[in-house]
């Protein structure tokens, strides 16, 4: 678990809205740790990347 998260209780900008937009069948497959990584971490675990591969948009 990421200790830096304790100092920043707010999710990264736009992450909560993005989480709410995920289809329910995808959201139900995410573990608590994956949801926390989605909301708070810059680098995601491979399991989360795999589950969200159809929804990830790569930046420039």
N, C-alpha and C positions, 0 to 999 in steps of 0.2 A: 504494500500500500504506500502511496506517496505521502511523505510527511509534510511536504510543502502545502498540501491541501488544507491543513489545519489552520494556516494563517490566512487563507482565502476562502471563506465560506460561500462566496458567490460563484456560480458557474461561469465559465468563460462566455464572452459575449456571443449571443446567437445560439448557444448550445441547447438551452432549455427549449427554445422554439423549435429547433431542429428535431429534438427528441420527441416532442409532441406530434410532429408531422410524420414520424415513422409509422408504417402500417402496424396494426396490432399484432399480426402474426409474427412480425419481425421483433417487435418490442418484447413479446413473451419469451423469446429465445435468449434474451440477454440476462446475464447474471447481475447481481448487485454490484460486483466489482467492475464488470464491463460498463454498467450504467454510470458508475462513479468516474471511470476513466473517460467515458464519452463527455461527461459534463466538465471535468476539471483538469484533465491531462492533455498536454500537447502531443505526446507520443502514445498511441494506443497499442494494446496487446494484439498479437496476431489473430487471436480468436475473435476479437471485436472487428478487426479489419475484414476478416473473412465473412462474418455475418452481415456486414454493411457494404460489401464490395459493390453491390448494384446501386448504392445510394451515395457513394463517395465521389465528389467532384474534385479533381486535382487542380490546384492553383498553378500559376505560372512560375 
